[in-house]
Amino acid sequence: MGNRWTISPNPGIFPPGDRMLEKCLEQLENIICNINGVYTNKLLEKTRKE
C-alpha cells in the first residue's frame, strides 16, 4: 500500500483465518484503494502539528 496508512484490527486477537478479520481488512483495502489523492506520513505529521 505504499505510503498509505490506516488503523486495522489487531490480528493477534483473532484466530488464523477468522472471517471477520478478513472481511474488515478487505473493507480497509477497498477504502484505501479508492482514496483520491496521495496521503503520506509527511502530510499526516503536518496535519498533526496544525
N, CA, C and O atoms as a Tripos MOL2 file, in Angstrom:
@<TRIPOS>MOLECULE
protein
  200   199    50     0     0
PROTEIN
NO_CHARGES

@<TRIPOS>ATOM
      1 N           0.8100   -1.1880    0.0000 N.3       1 MET1
      2 CA          0.0000    0.0000    0.0000 C.3       1 MET1
      3 C           0.8560    1.2550    0.0000 C.2       1 MET1
      4 O           0.3380    2.3590    0.1660 O.2       1 MET1
      5 N           2.1200    1.1020   -0.1790 N.am      2 GLY2
      6 CA          2.9890    2.2640   -0.2870 C.3       2 GLY2
      7 C           2.9990    3.1000    0.9730 C.2       2 GLY2
      8 O           3.1480    2.5730    2.0750 O.2       2 GLY2
      9 N           2.8390    4.4190    0.8110 N.am      3 ASN3
     10 CA          2.8540    5.3350    1.9490 C.3       3 ASN3
     11 C           1.4690    5.5760    2.5270 C.2       3 ASN3
     12 O           1.3050    6.4660    3.3620 O.2       3 ASN3
     13 N           0.4890    4.8260    2.1160 N.am      4 ARG4
     14 CA         -0.8630    4.9950    2.6620 C.3       4 ARG4
     15 C          -0.9430    4.2730    3.9950 C.2       4 ARG4
     16 O          -0.2350    3.2920    4.2230 O.2       4 ARG4
     17 N          -1.8100    4.7620    4.8740 N.am      5 TRP5
     18 CA         -1.9280    4.1770    6.1990 C.3       5 TRP5
     19 C          -3.3770    4.1460    6.6340 C.2       5 TRP5
     20 O          -4.2160    4.8770    6.1070 O.2       5 TRP5
     21 N          -3.6580    3.2990    7.5910 N.am      6 THR6
     22 CA         -4.9820    3.1950    8.1900 C.3       6 THR6
     23 C          -4.8310    2.4910    9.5320 C.2       6 THR6
     24 O          -3.7550    1.9930    9.8640 O.2       6 THR6
     25 N          -5.8840    2.4540   10.2800 N.am      7 ILE7
     26 CA         -5.9040    1.6870   11.5210 C.3       7 ILE7
     27 C          -6.6140    0.3870   11.2110 C.2       7 ILE7
     28 O          -7.7240    0.3910   10.6780 O.2       7 ILE7
     29 N          -5.9840   -0.7130   11.5390 N.am      8 SER8
     30 CA         -6.5840   -2.0110   11.2530 C.3       8 SER8
     31 C          -6.7940   -2.7800   12.5480 C.2       8 SER8
     32 O          -6.2040   -2.4510   13.5770 O.2       8 SER8
     33 N          -7.6350   -3.8030   12.4920 N.am      9 PRO9
     34 CA         -7.8440   -4.6140   13.6870 C.3       9 PRO9
     35 C          -6.5500   -5.3290   14.0740 C.2       9 PRO9
     36 O          -5.7150   -5.6240   13.2190 O.2       9 PRO9
     37 N          -6.3960   -5.5990   15.3440 N.am     10 ASN10
     38 CA         -5.2210   -6.3070   15.8420 C.3      10 ASN10
     39 C          -5.3380   -7.7850   15.4640 C.2      10 ASN10
     40 O          -6.1570   -8.5010   16.0410 O.2      10 ASN10
     41 N          -4.5340   -8.2530   14.5050 N.am     11 PRO11
     42 CA         -4.6550   -9.6500   14.0890 C.3      11 PRO11
     43 C          -4.2580  -10.6330   15.1880 C.2      11 PRO11
     44 O          -4.5710  -11.8200   15.0980 O.2      11 PRO11
     45 N          -3.5720  -10.1480   16.2260 N.am     12 GLY12
     46 CA         -3.1710  -11.0190   17.3190 C.3      12 GLY12
     47 C          -4.3230  -11.5030   18.1830 C.2      12 GLY12
     48 O          -4.1660  -12.4690   18.9290 O.2      12 GLY12
     49 N          -5.4810  -10.8520   18.0960 N.am     13 ILE13
     50 CA         -6.6150  -11.2720   18.9310 C.3      13 ILE13
     51 C          -7.6240  -12.1070   18.1580 C.2      13 ILE13
     52 O          -8.6330  -12.5410   18.7150 O.2      13 ILE13
     53 N          -7.3560  -12.3340   16.8750 N.am     14 PHE14
     54 CA         -8.2410  -13.1490   16.0510 C.3      14 PHE14
     55 C          -7.5380  -14.4530   15.6960 C.2      14 PHE14
     56 O          -6.3320  -14.4490   15.4490 O.2      14 PHE14
     57 N          -8.2630  -15.5660   15.6650 N.am     15 PRO15
     58 CA         -7.6310  -16.8200   15.2600 C.3      15 PRO15
     59 C          -7.2790  -16.7820   13.7690 C.2      15 PRO15
     60 O          -7.9090  -16.0520   13.0040 O.2      15 PRO15
     61 N          -6.2790  -17.5600   13.3540 N.am     16 PRO16
     62 CA         -5.9130  -17.6010   11.9370 C.3      16 PRO16
     63 C          -7.1180  -17.9490   11.0620 C.2      16 PRO16
     64 O          -7.8850  -18.8580   11.3790 O.2      16 PRO16
     65 N          -7.2740  -17.2210    9.9670 N.am     17 GLY17
     66 CA         -8.3670  -17.4810    9.0350 C.3      17 GLY17
     67 C          -9.7160  -16.9500    9.4790 C.2      17 GLY17
     68 O         -10.7340  -17.2810    8.8710 O.2      17 GLY17
     69 N          -9.7510  -16.1290   10.5310 N.am     18 ASP18
     70 CA        -11.0170  -15.5920   11.0340 C.3      18 ASP18
     71 C         -11.6910  -14.7510    9.9580 C.2      18 ASP18
     72 O         -11.0990  -13.8030    9.4430 O.2      18 ASP18
     73 N         -12.9250  -15.0960    9.6190 N.am     19 ARG19
     74 CA        -13.6350  -14.4180    8.5290 C.3      19 ARG19
     75 C         -13.9190  -12.9540    8.8530 C.2      19 ARG19
     76 O         -13.8840  -12.1130    7.9550 O.2      19 ARG19
     77 N         -14.1980  -12.6290   10.1140 N.am     20 MET20
     78 CA        -14.4730  -11.2420   10.4860 C.3      20 MET20
     79 C         -13.2370  -10.3680   10.2360 C.2      20 MET20
     80 O         -13.3500   -9.2650    9.7010 O.2      20 MET20
     81 N         -12.0660  -10.8640   10.6230 N.am     21 LEU21
     82 CA        -10.8270  -10.1290   10.3970 C.3      21 LEU21
     83 C         -10.5870   -9.9450    8.9050 C.2      21 LEU21
     84 O         -10.2650   -8.8450    8.4550 O.2      21 LEU21
     85 N         -10.7450  -11.0180    8.1380 N.am     22 GLU22
     86 CA        -10.5280  -10.9410    6.6920 C.3      22 GLU22
     87 C         -11.4770   -9.9360    6.0410 C.2      22 GLU22
     88 O         -11.0680   -9.1620    5.1760 O.2      22 GLU22
     89 N         -12.7400   -9.9490    6.4560 N.am     23 LYS23
     90 CA        -13.7240   -9.0230    5.8890 C.3      23 LYS23
     91 C         -13.3500   -7.5780    6.2080 C.2      23 LYS23
     92 O         -13.4290   -6.7080    5.3400 O.2      23 LYS23
     93 N         -12.9440   -7.3210    7.4450 N.am     24 CYS24
     94 CA        -12.5660   -5.9670    7.8520 C.3      24 CYS24
     95 C         -11.3450   -5.4880    7.0700 C.2      24 CYS24
     96 O         -11.3100   -4.3440    6.6170 O.2      24 CYS24
     97 N         -10.3460   -6.3550    6.9100 N.am     25 LEU25
     98 CA         -9.1560   -5.9810    6.1570 C.3      25 LEU25
     99 C          -9.4830   -5.7350    4.6870 C.2      25 LEU25
    100 O          -8.9040   -4.8430    4.0670 O.2      25 LEU25
    101 N         -10.4010   -6.5150    4.1250 N.am     26 GLU26
    102 CA        -10.8340   -6.2900    2.7410 C.3      26 GLU26
    103 C         -11.5210   -4.9300    2.6060 C.2      26 GLU26
    104 O         -11.2960   -4.2120    1.6320 O.2      26 GLU26
    105 N         -12.3550   -4.5790    3.5820 N.am     27 GLN27
    106 CA        -13.0310   -3.2780    3.5520 C.3      27 GLN27
    107 C         -12.0160   -2.1410    3.6460 C.2      27 GLN27
    108 O         -12.1290   -1.1500    2.9250 O.2      27 GLN27
    109 N         -11.0280   -2.2770    4.5250 N.am     28 LEU28
    110 CA         -9.9950   -1.2490    4.6540 C.3      28 LEU28
    111 C          -9.2020   -1.1020    3.3600 C.2      28 LEU28
    112 O          -8.9050    0.0120    2.9280 O.2      28 LEU28
    113 N          -8.8630   -2.2260    2.7500 N.am     29 GLU29
    114 CA         -8.1290   -2.1770    1.4830 C.3      29 GLU29
    115 C          -8.9490   -1.4570    0.4210 C.2      29 GLU29
    116 O          -8.4130   -0.6490   -0.3370 O.2      29 GLU29
    117 N         -10.2350   -1.7440    0.3640 N.am     30 ASN30
    118 CA        -11.1190   -1.0940   -0.6040 C.3      30 ASN30
    119 C         -11.1780    0.4160   -0.3660 C.2      30 ASN30
    120 O         -11.1180    1.1980   -1.3150 O.2      30 ASN30
    121 N         -11.2940    0.8210    0.8870 N.am     31 ILE31
    122 CA        -11.3260    2.2500    1.2180 C.3      31 ILE31
    123 C         -10.0280    2.9180    0.7900 C.2      31 ILE31
    124 O         -10.0410    3.9750    0.1590 O.2      31 ILE31
    125 N          -8.9140    2.2990    1.1350 N.am     32 ILE32
    126 CA         -7.6090    2.8780    0.8130 C.3      32 ILE32
    127 C          -7.4160    2.9840   -0.6940 C.2      32 ILE32
    128 O          -6.9420    4.0060   -1.1900 O.2      32 ILE32
    129 N          -7.7740    1.9510   -1.4110 N.am     33 CYS33
    130 CA         -7.5750    1.9480   -2.8670 C.3      33 CYS33
    131 C          -8.4470    2.9800   -3.5700 C.2      33 CYS33
    132 O          -8.1340    3.3930   -4.6860 O.2      33 CYS33
    133 N          -9.5210    3.3970   -2.9410 N.am     34 ASN34
    134 CA        -10.4340    4.3510   -3.5670 C.3      34 ASN34
    135 C         -10.2550    5.7830   -3.0760 C.2      34 ASN34
    136 O         -11.0650    6.6500   -3.4030 O.2      34 ASN34
    137 N          -9.2130    6.0450   -2.3000 N.am     35 ILE35
    138 CA         -8.9330    7.4060   -1.8400 C.3      35 ILE35
    139 C          -8.4090    8.2150   -3.0160 C.2      35 ILE35
    140 O          -7.5100    7.7750   -3.7330 O.2      35 ILE35
    141 N          -8.9710    9.3890   -3.2060 N.am     36 ASN36
    142 CA         -8.4600   10.2970   -4.2300 C.3      36 ASN36
    143 C          -7.3040   11.0850   -3.6390 C.2      36 ASN36
    144 O          -7.4170   11.6270   -2.5400 O.2      36 ASN36
    145 N          -6.2110   11.1510   -4.3500 N.am     37 GLY37
    146 CA         -5.0590   11.8990   -3.8720 C.3      37 GLY37
    147 C          -4.0450   11.0000   -3.1960 C.2      37 GLY37
    148 O          -4.2370    9.7890   -3.0880 O.2      37 GLY37
    149 N          -2.9770   11.6030   -2.7500 N.am     38 VAL38
    150 CA         -1.8940   10.8740   -2.0960 C.3      38 VAL38
    151 C          -1.7580   11.3880   -0.6720 C.2      38 VAL38
    152 O          -1.5760   12.5850   -0.4490 O.2      38 VAL38
    153 N          -1.8460   10.4830    0.2800 N.am     39 TYR39
    154 CA         -1.7040   10.8390    1.6810 C.3      39 TYR39
    155 C          -0.4650   10.1270    2.2120 C.2      39 TYR39
    156 O          -0.4150    8.8970    2.2200 O.2      39 TYR39
    157 N           0.5180   10.8760    2.6470 N.am     40 THR40
    158 CA          1.7810   10.3100    3.1110 C.3      40 THR40
    159 C           1.9850   10.5850    4.5910 C.2      40 THR40
    160 O           1.2390   11.3480    5.2050 O.2      40 THR40
    161 N           3.0020    9.9540    5.1530 N.am     41 ASN41
    162 CA          3.3490   10.2160    6.5530 C.3      41 ASN41
    163 C           3.7030   11.6790    6.7520 C.2      41 ASN41
    164 O           3.3820   12.2570    7.7910 O.2      41 ASN41
    165 N           4.3620   12.2900    5.7700 N.am     42 LYS42
    166 CA          4.7240   13.7030    5.8570 C.3      42 LYS42
    167 C           3.4670   14.5670    5.9850 C.2      42 LYS42
    168 O           3.4380   15.4930    6.7950 O.2      42 LYS42
    169 N           2.4470   14.2780    5.2070 N.am     43 LEU43
    170 CA          1.1890   15.0220    5.2830 C.3      43 LEU43
    171 C           0.5210   14.8050    6.6410 C.2      43 LEU43
    172 O          -0.0250   15.7430    7.2210 O.2      43 LEU43
    173 N           0.5640   13.5800    7.1460 N.am     44 LEU44
    174 CA         -0.0040   13.2890    8.4640 C.3      44 LEU44
    175 C           0.6830   14.1240    9.5400 C.2      44 LEU44
    176 O           0.0150   14.7450   10.3660 O.2      44 LEU44
    177 N           2.0030   14.1400    9.5330 N.am     45 GLU45
    178 CA          2.7450   14.9090   10.5370 C.3      45 GLU45
    179 C           2.4290   16.3980   10.4370 C.2      45 GLU45
    180 O           2.2790   17.0670   11.4580 O.2      45 GLU45
    181 N           2.3290   16.9130    9.2350 N.am     46 LYS46
    182 CA          1.9890   18.3270    9.0410 C.3      46 LYS46
    183 C           0.6100   18.6230    9.6260 C.2      46 LYS46
    184 O           0.4230   19.6280   10.3120 O.2      46 LYS46
    185 N          -0.3440   17.7500    9.3540 N.am     47 THR47
    186 CA         -1.7100   17.9400    9.8480 C.3      47 THR47
    187 C          -1.7530   17.8530   11.3670 C.2      47 THR47
    188 O          -2.4750   18.6170   12.0070 O.2      47 THR47
    189 N          -1.0030   16.9490   11.9450 N.am     48 ARG48
    190 CA         -0.9900   16.7930   13.4000 C.3      48 ARG48
    191 C          -0.4220   18.0180   14.0960 C.2      48 ARG48
    192 O          -0.8240   18.3310   15.2170 O.2      48 ARG48
    193 N           0.5070   18.7180   13.4520 N.am     49 LYS49
    194 CA          1.1160   19.9070   14.0500 C.3      49 LYS49
    195 C           0.1860   21.1080   14.0190 C.2      49 LYS49
    196 O           0.3450   22.0350   14.8140 O.2      49 LYS49
    197 N          -0.7790   21.1030   13.1150 N.am     50 GLU50
    198 CA         -1.6830   22.2610   12.9630 C.3      50 GLU50
    199 C          -2.7370   22.3100   14.0150 C.2      50 GLU50
    200 O          -3.5650   23.2200   14.0180 O.2      50 GLU50
@<TRIPOS>BOND
     1     1     2 1
     2     2     3 1
     3     3     4 2
     4     3     5 am
     5     5     6 1
     6     6     7 1
     7     7     8 2
     8     7     9 am
     9     9    10 1
    10    10    11 1
    11    11    12 2
    12    11    13 am
    13    13    14 1
    14    14    15 1
    15    15    16 2
    16    15    17 am
    17    17    18 1
    18    18    19 1
    19    19    20 2
    20    19    21 am
    21    21    22 1
    22    22    23 1
    23    23    24 2
    24    23    25 am
    25    25    26 1
    26    26    27 1
    27    27    28 2
    28    27    29 am
    29    29    30 1
    30    30    31 1
    31    31    32 2
    32    31    33 am
    33    33    34 1
    34    34    35 1
    35    35    36 2
    36    35    37 am
    37    37    38 1
    38    38    39 1
    39    39    40 2
    40    39    41 am
    41    41    42 1
    42    42    43 1
    43    43    44 2
    44    43    45 am
    45    45    46 1
    46    46    47 1
    47    47    48 2
    48    47    49 am
    49    49    50 1
    50    50    51 1
    51    51    52 2
    52    51    53 am
    53    53    54 1
    54    54    55 1
    55    55    56 2
    56    55    57 am
    57    57    58 1
    58    58    59 1
    59    59    60 2
    60    59    61 am
    61    61    62 1
    62    62    63 1
    63    63    64 2
    64    63    65 am
    65    65    66 1
    66    66    67 1
    67    67    68 2
    68    67    69 am
    69    69    70 1
    70    70    71 1
    71    71    72 2
    72    71    73 am
    73    73    74 1
    74    74    75 1
    75    75    76 2
    76    75    77 am
    77    77    78 1
    78    78    79 1
    79    79    80 2
    80    79    81 am
    81    81    82 1
    82    82    83 1
    83    83    84 2
    84    83    85 am
    85    85    86 1
    86    86    87 1
    87    87    88 2
    88    87    89 am
    89    89    90 1
    90    90    91 1
    91    91    92 2
    92    91    93 am
    93    93    94 1
    94    94    95 1
    95    95    96 2
    96    95    97 am
    97    97    98 1
    98    98    99 1
    99    99   100 2
   100    99   101 am
   101   101   102 1
   102   102   103 1
   103   103   104 2
   104   103   105 am
   105   105   106 1
   106   106   107 1
   107   107   108 2
   108   107   109 am
   109   109   110 1
   110   110   111 1
   111   111   112 2
   112   111   113 am
   113   113   114 1
   114   114   115 1
   115   115   116 2
   116   115   117 am
   117   117   118 1
   118   118   119 1
   119   119   120 2
   120   119   121 am
   121   121   122 1
   122   122   123 1
   123   123   124 2
   124   123   125 am
   125   125   126 1
   126   126   127 1
   127   127   128 2
   128   127   129 am
   129   129   130 1
   130   130   131 1
   131   131   132 2
   132   131   133 am
   133   133   134 1
   134   134   135 1
   135   135   136 2
   136   135   137 am
   137   137   138 1
   138   138   139 1
   139   139   140 2
   140   139   141 am
   141   141   142 1
   142   142   143 1
   143   143   144 2
   144   143   145 am
   145   145   146 1
   146   146   147 1
   147   147   148 2
   148   147   149 am
   149   149   150 1
   150   150   151 1
   151   151   152 2
   152   151   153 am
   153   153   154 1
   154   154   155 1
   155   155   156 2
   156   155   157 am
   157   157   158 1
   158   158   159 1
   159   159   160 2
   160   159   161 am
   161   161   162 1
   162   162   163 1
   163   163   164 2
   164   163   165 am
   165   165   166 1
   166   166   167 1
   167   167   168 2
   168   167   169 am
   169   169   170 1
   170   170   171 1
   171   171   172 2
   172   171   173 am
   173   173   174 1
   174   174   175 1
   175   175   176 2
   176   175   177 am
   177   177   178 1
   178   178   179 1
   179   179   180 2
   180   179   181 am
   181   181   182 1
   182   182   183 1
   183   183   184 2
   184   183   185 am
   185   185   186 1
   186   186   187 1
   187   187   188 2
   188   187   189 am
   189   189   190 1
   190   190   191 1
   191   191   192 2
   192   191   193 am
   193   193   194 1
   194   194   195 1
   195   195   196 2
   196   195   197 am
   197   197   198 1
   198   198   199 1
   199   199   200 2
@<TRIPOS>SUBSTRUCTURE
     1 MET1         2 RESIDUE 1 A MET
     2 GLY2         6 RESIDUE 1 A GLY
     3 ASN3        10 RESIDUE 1 A ASN
     4 ARG4        14 RESIDUE 1 A ARG
     5 TRP5        18 RESIDUE 1 A TRP
     6 THR6        22 RESIDUE 1 A THR
     7 ILE7        26 RESIDUE 1 A ILE
     8 SER8        30 RESIDUE 1 A SER
     9 PRO9        34 RESIDUE 1 A PRO
    10 ASN10       38 RESIDUE 1 A ASN
    11 PRO11       42 RESIDUE 1 A PRO
    12 GLY12       46 RESIDUE 1 A GLY
    13 ILE13       50 RESIDUE 1 A ILE
    14 PHE14       54 RESIDUE 1 A PHE
    15 PRO15       58 RESIDUE 1 A PRO
    16 PRO16       62 RESIDUE 1 A PRO
    17 GLY17       66 RESIDUE 1 A GLY
    18 ASP18       70 RESIDUE 1 A ASP
    19 ARG19       74 RESIDUE 1 A ARG
    20 MET20       78 RESIDUE 1 A MET
    21 LEU21       82 RESIDUE 1 A LEU
    22 GLU22       86 RESIDUE 1 A GLU
    23 LYS23       90 RESIDUE 1 A LYS
    24 CYS24       94 RESIDUE 1 A CYS
    25 LEU25       98 RESIDUE 1 A LEU
    26 GLU26      102 RESIDUE 1 A GLU
    27 GLN27      106 RESIDUE 1 A GLN
    28 LEU28      110 RESIDUE 1 A LEU
    29 GLU29      114 RESIDUE 1 A GLU
    30 ASN30      118 RESIDUE 1 A ASN
    31 ILE31      122 RESIDUE 1 A ILE
    32 ILE32      126 RESIDUE 1 A ILE
    33 CYS33      130 RESIDUE 1 A CYS
    34 ASN34      134 RESIDUE 1 A ASN
    35 ILE35      138 RESIDUE 1 A ILE
    36 ASN36      142 RESIDUE 1 A ASN
    37 GLY37      146 RESIDUE 1 A GLY
    38 VAL38      150 RESIDUE 1 A VAL
    39 TYR39      154 RESIDUE 1 A TYR
    40 THR40      158 RESIDUE 1 A THR
    41 ASN41      162 RESIDUE 1 A ASN
    42 LYS42      166 RESIDUE 1 A LYS
    43 LEU43      170 RESIDUE 1 A LEU
    44 LEU44      174 RESIDUE 1 A LEU
    45 GLU45      178 RESIDUE 1 A GLU
    46 LYS46      182 RESIDUE 1 A LYS
    47 THR47      186 RESIDUE 1 A THR
    48 ARG48      190 RESIDUE 1 A ARG
    49 LYS49      194 RESIDUE 1 A LYS
    50 GLU50      198 RESIDUE 1 A GLU
